[in-house]
Amino acid sequence: MLDDYQQLVDEISAALGAPATLENRDFGLIAFGAHDSGDDPEGADEPALDPVRTRSILRRRSTAAVRAWFEGFGIARAQAPLRIPPDPAAGVFMGRICLPVRHRGVVHGYVWLLDDGHLSDLELGGPAGPPDPRLARAMETAARIGALMAAEARADEELGRLLRDLLTGPPDGRDTARTALRAALRGAAEGPLALVAVTPWAPEDAEGGGPAGLPNPPGVAAVCAVPPAPGPAPADPAAGRSPAAGLAALVRLRAGTALDPARTAAEHLLRSPGAAAPASRASGMPGSGAGMPGGGASAAGVSAPRRGLDDLPAAWPEALAAARAARADARLGPVAEWSAIGPYRLLAALPAAAGPDPAVRALLEPSHAELARTAEAFLDCAGQASRTAQALGIHRQTLYYRLSRVEQLTGLDLDAGEDRLLLHMALKSARL
């Protein structure tokens, strides 16, 4: 499929005599073509490098700021070619012609043509007259690209549906989903695999009609949005919508225990539009509300590796628990592996309760956030006062005063092991 895209992009580059780049609607790079003018063997007539295009090629995608700048010209709604002027302040040193890649009314991507001035007389078409014949042929090629991308999206959606059924569907339907997914993935279904969870996830609606596509980074065999568990779901106040419980991605590993491809895929997914922006990531202190579902930035979790598809339903809770832990504790995130989340492996598996343990409910009030932070640091430091005071940057007498206040609020004895265990578990659970 990639070779097909490359051939079509090269056709457009050759027809219009300009470097062309194909990106999906999330501005992920698919293919790019270089144009050799043939007039100067030394390449002196070649257009100067454009920083935005160079970054897109090297990093395989454009930044969120670049995406927002281009979308401001209405490219997602465009039915015909658009001319985009240069803007050096935005890093766009050359003008562009954008060919929207559509199929049956749905935009699937964009072909970008760099214009160093030699395309300035190219007629785009409109009320004043028809488009330049070369541009009309390029749009026909873009329509062929759109048909390919639509077919690929349909195949990806089917793989995603099978993955979702296998991970979260009723037990009596999982064997059917596993068999169909194994047939679709062929040899990859028997190799080393890992699951990545991203939470929260709120896919954007695609402009131009049709369901919003899901990202599909390199190495990802299947991806799906996983719906929330039954019951009322908290809305995302920043986006004004109810996020799914998470995004699940099945990642092919190169070796049985090396999770690097899964971490790379997770980092890619966190840069996708459906993930909450890292700028909103909170510190996650107990009692502050940070790390609670529906608030703060998205995080990703990686399951333990598996061989084949049989054990994937057990791997999904691992990935989701690791993502929740990464959201809850900034020291673990934004990407956490199941094997590295320590006590959260147990705490994330506990059934949802009506609220915190009665002994610590008062301590978790926002007005006592500093006391909760002090208590957690004290317990994280194994009850060593000097280490705790140093970590918090306070005098030991201040520490002792705060710990006495914690005992008064909770009725717990911090010299008693079981009371310490209860408090420590309650504070860590509050993060989730």
C-alpha positions, 0 to 999 in steps of 0.5 A, spaced: 500 500 500 505 504 501 508 503 494 502 505 491 501 511 495 509 513 493 507 512 486 501 516 486 505 522 489 510 521 484 505 522 479 503 529 482 510 531 483 512 530 475 505 533 473 506 539 476 513 540 477 513 541 484 515 537 490 509 533 493 507 531 500 502 526 502 499 527 509 493 523 513 488 528 516 492 528 522 498 530 519 502 524 519 506 523 513 505 518 508 509 519 502 513 525 499 516 526 492 522 530 490 522 533 483 528 534 479 527 540 474 532 537 469 535 544 467 541 544 472 545 538 474 547 541 480 540 542 483 541 550 483 534 550 480 531 546 486 527 550 491 530 552 497 528 547 503 522 549 507 523 548 515 515 545 515 516 540 510 523 538 512 520 537 519 514 533 517 519 528 513 524 527 518 519 526 524 514 523 520 508 528 522 507 536 523 506 539 530 500 541 533 501 548 531 503 547 524 496 543 523 492 549 527 495 554 522 493 550 516 487 548 518 485 555 519 485 556 511 479 551 511 482 545 508 478 540 512 472 543 508 475 544 502 472 541 495 477 543 491 485 546 491 487 551 495 492 556 495 496 557 502 500 563 502 507 563 505 508 566 513 515 566 515 513 567 522 509 560 522 515 557 519 512 557 512 517 560 508 514 557 501 507 558 499 503 551 498 497 549 494 493 544 498 489 538 494 484 535 499 484 528 498 477 525 499 473 519 498 465 520 498 465 526 501 470 524 507 477 528 507 482 522 508 488 527 507 492 532 503 497 533 498 501 539 499 505 542 493 511 547 495 510 553 490 517 557 490 513 562 485 513 557 479 506 555 480 503 562 482 500 562 475 497 556 475 489 556 475 486 553 481 479 553 477 472 557 480 467 561 477 472 565 473 474 559 469 476 551 469 482 549 473 489 548 469 489 541 466 495 539 470 491 541 476 485 537 474 489 531 473 493 532 479 486 532 483 484 525 479 490 522 482 488 525 489 481 522 488 485 515 487 489 516 493 482 518 497 479 511 494 486 507 497 486 511 504 478 509 504 479 502 503 485 502 508 481 505 513 475 500 512 480 495 513 483 498 519 476 499 522 474 492 522 481 490 525 479 495 531 472 492 531 475 485 532 480 487 537 475 491 541 471 484 541 476 480 543 478 485 549 472 487 552 466 483 548 462 478 552 466 471 553 462 467 548 464 472 542 471 472 544 473 466 540 470 468 534 473 475 534 480 471 536 479 467 530 478 472 525 483 477 528 488 471 527 486 470 520 487 478 518 493 479 522 496 472 519 503 471 521 504 477 526 498 474 530 503 469 533 509 473 534 511 477 540 505 482 542 504 488 547 497 492 548 498 499 549 492 503 553 491 511 552 486 514 557 482 518 557 481 518 549 476 523 546 476 522 538 475 528 534 469 528 529 472 529 522 470 535 518 467 533 512 463 528 514 464 520 516 467 518 523 473 520 525 479 516 524 484 513 529 491 514 529 495 508 526 503 509 528 508 504 525 508 497 528 501 498 530 497 491 528 490 494 530 487 500 534 480 501 537 477 506 542 474 502 548 467 504 551 467 506 558 464 501 563 457 501 564 454 506 568 455 514 568 461 516 565 464 523 567 464 528 562 471 531 560 470 539 562 475 541 557 472 538 551 465 538 553 464 531 551 465 524 554 471 520 553 472 513 552 475 509 557 481 509 553 484 507 546 487 500 545 493 499 540 496 492 539 503 493 537 508 488 534 514 487 538 521 485 535 523 481 540 519 477 546 521 481 552 523 488 548 517 493 549 521 499 545 516 499 539 510 499 544 513 505 548 514 508 541 507 507 539 505 510 546 508 516 545 506 517 538 499 516 540 499 521 546 501 526 540 494 525 537 488 529 537 484 524 541 489 525 547 488 530 552 494 535 551 500 535 556 500 542 558 494 540 562 498 535 566 497 536 574 501 534 579 497 528 582 497 529 589 492 526 593 486 530 595 488 535 589 483 532 584 489 531 580 489 524 576 482 523 577 478 520 571 476 526 566 481 531 569 488 532 567 492 530 561 492 523 557 497 518 559 499 511 556 500 504 559 504 498 556 502 491 558 507 485 559 509 482 552 505 476 550 506 471 545 500 470 540 493 472 541 490 467 546 492 472 553 490 478 550 484 479 554 488 479 560 493 484 558 488 489 557 487 490 564 495 491 565 495 496 560 489 500 562 492 499 570 499 502 567 496 508 564 491 510 570 498 509 574 502 514 569 496 519 570 496 518 577 503 519 579 507 524 574 513 520 576 511 514 572 508 517 566 507 519 561 508 512 559 508 507 564 509 499 563 505 494 567 512 491 570 514 498 573 508 501 577 509 497 583 503 498 588 498 500 583 498 493 580 494 491 586 490 498 587 488 498 580 485 491 580 481 493 586 473 494 585 471 501 585 468 503 592 463 508 594 469 513 596 475 513 600 476 509 607 472 513 612 479 514 616 482 518 611 476 521 608 477 528 612 485 528 610 483 527 602 479 534 603 482 539 598 484 544 604 488 538 607 492 537 601 499 539 604 498 534 610 496 528 605 502 530 601 506 530 607 503 523 609 505 520 603 512 522 602 513 520 610 510 513 608 514 513 601 521 514 605 519 508 609 518 513 615 524 516 616 524 523 618 530 526 616 529 523 609 522 526 609 524 533 611 529 533 606 525 531 600 519 536 602 524 541 604 522 543 611 524 543 618 524 536 622 519 540 627 515 542 621 514 535 619 513 532 626 507 537 627 504 535 620 504 528 622 501 529 629 495 533 625 495 527 620 494 522 626 488 527 629 485 527 623 485 520 621 485 517 628 491 512 626 497 511 629 503 512 625 507 508 629 503 502 628 504 498 621 497 496 620 495 503 620 501 505 616 499 500 611 492 503 611 494 510 610 499 508 604 494 504 600 488 510 601 493 515 599 495 511 593 488 509 591 486 516 591 491 518 586 487 513 581 
